[in-house]
Amino acid sequence: MKFTVAIDGPAAAGKGTIARAVADHFGFAHLDTGLLYRATGRKVLAGMDPVEAAESLTPDDLRAPDLRSAEVAAAASRVAAIPELRAALVDFQRRFARREGGAVLDGRDTGTVICPEAEAKLYVTASDEVRARRRYDELRASGAETTLDEVLADLRARDARDAGRDVAPMRPAADALLLDTTDLSIDAAVAEAVAHITKRIGQGRD
Ligand code: C5P
């Protein structure tokens, strides 16, 4: 069975958590597409040519320990605006999406560019303040020295770059379910996502 769930949205809205939970629930494979851009950005910070960095990604690159840092996130969103670099990552993502057994992808353009034919799409958002608080708590828990204001400014700068770029800008697909997690618990957000996907499975492709 092939079934693709595409989950997009801005940083720290909860899409990664929701994507992992629905993949577990349905027994689908999960791909965090942001890791591809983070791993590429990390190699560019180390001096590599951006397109070469994307073309030469290995599974080990996706396991690098510092991929979640603010510096790597900012580098990821800068390199993500380069059309040739995005093109180098498309085939891998599309193959993953159409694998046997079902797949969940989360990112910025999975429902619009990577898998416009995905059977279920979600666009997950939350207020800037709530997203900044979540990311701040994560960064502090991992030992990073930062402030809430700094995290909020970084998030807004990254959102503006991701939504404003010419190629594959972050935006909801026309047929995506909008899920605002500002006032939702994780369990409630996951339950809404599972209900939507269950309905789509029941409907077949339409
Ligand atoms: O989702 P995450 O915060 O890990 O993504 C890091 C950056 O990678 C984003 O800010 C965005 O610029 C880029 N990205 C993208 N397209 C995707 C996933 C991530 O441009 N599908």
Boltz pocket constraint, residues with backbone or C-beta under 6 A from the ligand:
constraints:
  - pocket:
      binder: B
      contacts: [[A, 11], [A, 12], [A, 33], [A, 34], [A, 35], [A, 37], [A, 38], [A, 73], [A, 76], [A, 77], [A, 78], [A, 80], [A, 106], [A, 107], [A, 108], [A, 109], [A, 110], [A, 158], [A, 162], [A, 168]]
      max_distance: 6.0
